Amino acid sequence: MKRGSILLLLAPVCYLAVSVFVVLWVCGNGTYPSGSDTMYHVYRGSFVYRSVLEGCWWPSYDPMWYNGVELLRYWAPLPAYFMALCQALAGGEALNGYLIFVGMVCFLGALPWLYIGFQTGRPWLGAAVGVLWFFMPNNLCALFLEGNLARSLSMVFLPLFFYFCGSYLERPRRTHLLGTALSFALITLCHLGYGGMVALGALLYFLLHRIIVRRRGVVLPLIGAMGAGFLLLGVWVCPSLVGGMTSMENSEVMEGFFQSLWISLNPLERYASDNGNFYFGLAAFLLAALGVLLSRREDMPAFWTALLICLATSSSMYPVLKILPGSRYLWMLRFISIALCLILYGFLRWNTLRRPLAFLLLLLLCLDVVPSLGLVRGVQSGELVEERLNKAQEETLIAAAQEITEQRMALMDLSRLSATGAWLVSAWNNPVPATFGAGWEASATASNIVQLNRALENGQYYYLFDRCKELGNDTVLVRLSSMWQEEDGEAWLDRAAAAVGYRLADFNGGYRLYHLDVSGNWGTVTDYRYLGIGAGAAATALGFPAMEEAESANLNDYTFEELSRYSMILLSSFTYDDRQTAEDLVLRLSKSGVRVVIAADGIPEDRKTHNQSFLGVVCNPISFSNGYPELDTVDGLLNTDLFPPGHTDWDCVYLEGLDQCWGTVLDDGLELDFYGTVKNDNLIVVGLNLTYFFSLTKDPVVERLLSYAMELPPDLLPQREIVPLKVEIAGRRITVDSPRPGVSTTLAYHENFESGRAVSSRNHLTVVGEGVTTITLRYPYLKEGAAVSAAGALLLVLLLWRKRGDDAWKTEEKTEPEQTDRPGSAS
């Protein structure tokens, strides 16, 4: 008891000393604040800190990023408030607040392991694991390489979560249920997506416990407690699950979170990759394997769960896991810390393990950390962080751009500077509002900025500058290495900028800075004469910037009156609820003089016949390899570029039922139609997936064919007029004074806008009428969220009430004899 009391007093002091050492080490490493997303979290913390000082405790709206963004809605709030606390402890200095955050995560993350060590009867081992937890390679990677400060903060609560779960599985108590619910709620408040991953890991742990230990009646209450912890957060979770990142496609992102087991388990690979890969840990894997072979049956589920997670991170598992429902959220490499936590928890529970072997395994775990310490050590140049940030601003021309920006700035660099670039634009020295930022999945203008990046990457500069103007940017800064690499690329860039009204203000070897000579706040009034409807229309619009991208892909969402004001409408990967109504609308538009061009490859499949047809035109599948055959068209015999890398096998359609054919292609001696009119001369159908091919290649031959079909020159711009505005933003209130109606304010539109006057959205931007319009951001889905939180509280109370006696939820053991430790185990 005396030794335990000494440890209880001494361990926190040691943890504090280690934390201070880590902070000093990071402070002089010459690279901090490292991590691609670090400055995003620092920015959010600083935003909350300033708002609290002004008396606003829930500052949801930030005008500095993404034309106005709800900064606390889609990304969990606890890390932002914790960062704000760290900044307050640092006297208001955001960068010093980051250093305190690192120290706090190190210190607080160790305490749960000390507690678990005492509870499992291994206090000294628990104390040692507490120090080790911060330095586990995957945790260092999350903090210093990914810069995922939210996930790093959740590492404080993760050990407690699995301790309460494991304790309840072994000996049910309502304190364990309460601990499970609250710790899971705290993890979710750190990172909603990671909370879901922890839940999946826990369910696998529960399943294996049921199979191996064969104890009944303990899993469902734990699942109920987790559910209650999640529902408690309904006030925040409900609005966070509507729109934003939840509407994004994550399947391609998922593929990047698998890697070879050789990388995950090879200690030396970190030297070759400069610590750039996720690392499971050879020592941790060995510990889990020994736990499976030698530990008691009650301790095996934790080790089995960790091993299965490790195997699931392998690249060979991606084809298997991607076919599962909801698989696009299985970012398996993110599960590594969950597995490591289970291994260390199992290590502390393994009370039959002999001390010499336990010491050896602990030593191996410590040695396995050494190659990753470079993430903390950095280059130890001692260079002040302020000097490095100022130098970065000068080299990238961000400082020059800030000086001339009147309303908003667009940094076009394909996020090469990561969140640090957004910080330098909107939070350092002379901060200015920006169209970009960090955490783009939460922005209302997400599709707009994705299009801007595609335009830069594909060399569609007319579209780039025109849409920058639409988004209210009087300053555009372009990173040259991020452009489409072609001869005279800078000349094409200058020419497109001048066509839209931007002048070259500055340049160096890596950047070009453009400015629109407009003072103060302003909006735009735009006359789009061409419209693209459907998921594929956005890609075509990049090459034809006069085309407006419709927000809905469903033809039944539009009326004849809405669409008849356009000269041309492109339908590309559109949808409909009622085919007959959609066909009647398109036919009526074409007869009224509106030119309608249909990309045949995106025509929906008929629900009854399962044929791909529309207006009597039937699409038949065909495929080509490497490139198209010679195209016989109204423009003569044409030869296109080869298919781009990764698309050598090209699946597309040819057409049957055209009234007038404008283009054919030969395949196995057969002449197949792919281009022409149907019903009348204003209805044109294009096959062979030419619109998508053009979006990938900018092929001039296909550009001519599409331009002929749409009667739309590729260099034509929409008629866009600048209108001066008076804009005031205070807290969650926006006031706009407009001299004329129908003006796009260039501020992002949010569905929770409230105003006494008509406010609408166009291209995800807010449109107001003449005069003064006052807009207030109400808290979204407050009633629904409050109801969910109340349900969570009720569920938790019922669970705890059911467990009010020690005999509640008694475990029913199998009648067969309890399995003893295996021969040869470390008992």
C-alpha positions, 0 to 999 in steps of 0.5 A: 500500500505504501509503495502504491501511494508513492507511485500515485504521487510520483507518477503524475510528477514524472508525467509532467516532467516528460510533458515539459521535456516534449514541449521544449523538444518540439519548441526548438525542433525547427519544424513545428507546428508540423502536420498537414492539418495542424493549423486548421485546429489551431485556427479553430481554437483561436477562433473560439478563443477570440469569440469567447472573449467577445462574449459569444460562447458558441461562435458558429459562423466564420466569414474568413474561410470558404466565403463564410463557413459554420466552423463548429457544425461539421467538425467536432467542437471539443478540440476547438474549445480545448485549443482555446483553453490552451491558447488562454493558458498561453496568454492568447498566443495561438502558436504557444497554445499549440505547444501547451496542447502537445504537453497536455495531450502527453500528460493527460493521456498518461493518467488513464493508464495509471488508473487502469494499472491500479485497477488491474493490480499492475500499477507500475506497469500501468505507469510505464504504459502511460509514458509509452502511450504518447510515444506510440508511433501511430500516435506520433504520426497522428499528432506531428505528421497528419496534424490530426489534433482532434484524434490526438485528443481522443487518445486521452479517452480511448483507454478509459473507454476500453477499460470500462467496456472490458471491466463490464464484460468481466464483472458488470457494474453500472459505474462501468456502463456510465463510464462507457457512455461518457467516455464514448461521448467524449471520443465522439465530441473529439472526432465524429468519424473516429467515434464511429471507428471506435464503435466498430472496433468495440463491436468486433471486440464484443463479438470475439468476447462472446465467441471466446469467453461465451458469457451471455447478457453483457454485450447488449447493455454495453451497446446500449451504453454506447448508443446512449453516449452517442444520442446524448450529443444529439444537439450537435450530432443532428446538424452535423449529419445533414450536408457538409462532409456526409454528402461527400463520396469517400470511396477513393479516400478509403482506398488510400487507408490500406497498405502492405503489412511489410510497411506496417510491421517493418521498423526500418521502413520508417527511416526509408519513408521519413516516418511518412507511413502508418506503423502498427509496430512489430513489438505490438504485433508480437505482444498481441500474438503472444497474448493470443497463444498464452493469456487466459481465455478472458484476456484473449479477445483484446489481443484477437481484435488487435490482430484482426484489425492489423490484418484488415489494414493490409492492401490485399483486404481492400477488395474484400472490405470495399464490397461491404455496406458502408465500406467507404468509411472503413479507413483501416489505417485509422484503426491502428491506435484502437488496436494498439490501445486494446493490446496495451489494455490486454497487456495490463490485464494479463496477470498470469504473465511472468515479470521477466517476460513482461519487462522484456515485452515492455522494453521491445515496445520502447525500442520500437518507438525510437525510429519515430522520435524524429517526428518530435525531434525535427531538425533541431535548427532552433529557428523561430517559428515566427521567422519561418512563417514570415519567410513562407509568406514572402516566398509564396507572395501571400504577404503581397496578396494580403496588402492588395486584397480588398474583399477576398483572396483565392490561393490556388495551390491545390492545398500544397501548403496544407492548412498552413497556407490557409492560416497564413492567408487568414490568420497571420500578420495581415489576415484577409478573408479567403475562398479556400481554407481547411476542412473543405468538406464542411463548406457550403461552397465545397463543389465550387472550390472542387471545380476551381481546383480541377480548372487549375489542374486541367488548364481551364483558366477562363473558367478559373478566373471567371468563377474566382470573380463569381466567388468575390475574389479581387485577388488570385494567387496561383502556384505555378507548379500546380498548373496544367504543365504545357508550353506557354502555360503562364501566357495562357494564364495571363491571357485568361486573367485579362479576359476576366478583368484581372491584371498581373500584380506580382510574380516570382519563380513559383507564383503569379499574383493577379488583382481585380481593381475593385474597392470595398465589398461587392457582389455580382449580377450574372446572365447565364445563357447556357445551363448544364444539368447533371453530375457530368455537366460540371466537368464539361463546364470547365471547358465552356465557362459560359455554362452555369452548373445547375444545383439539382441533377433531377429534371423533374425539379425544374419547370418549363418557365425556369429552363426556357430562358436559357439558349442551350441546356446540356444534360449529362448524367441527369436523373428523373423521377418520372420519365414521361414528364422529363421527356415532355419537358425536354421536347417542349423546350426544344420546340420552343427554340432552346437547344438541348444537348444530351450526353448519351452515356449519362442517360438513366436506365429505364426502370421497367425495360432496364434499357438506357434510352430517352426520347426514342434513342437507345444506347448500346454498350461498346468499348475501345482500347487505347483510343477511338477509331477514326471519327466520320463527322460533319466536320470531316474525318477526325482523329482524337488523342489516345485515352489517358493513363488509367483509362486504356479500356474505354466503355461507352455507348453508340446510338440507335434511333437518331433522325439525323446522324452527324457522326459515325464510327467503324467497329468490326466493319459496322458503321455505328452512329454516335452523334446526331439529332432526334425529334427536331434539330434542337435535340442533339445526342452525343455518345462515345462518352465524348464529354468525359473524354474531353474533361480528361484530355482537353482534346481540340477535336472533341472540343470542336464537336461539342462546341458545334453541338452546343453552339457554344465557343469555348472561350465565351464568358458569362455576362457578369456585372460587379455591383458595389455592396455594403456588408457588415458581419457581426457574430451570427448576423449578416447585413447587406445593403444592395442598390439593386435586386438579384445580386449575388453577395458572394457569401456562401448560402447556408440552409439555416439562414433566416431573414425577414426579406427574400434570400435565395441561393444560386451556385451555393452563394447568397442572393439578396434583393434591393435595399437592406437585408438582415440575415441571422444564422439560427442554430440548425435542427435545434428541436430535433437535436434536443429530442435526440439528446433527451432520448439519450439521457432517458436511455442512459437512466434506464440502463443505470436503473436496470443495473441498480442492484448488484444482481442485475444482468447476471451473467449466465455461464456455460455448464461445461467446466471453465477452460484452464490456462493452456499448458506452457502458458505463463501462469 
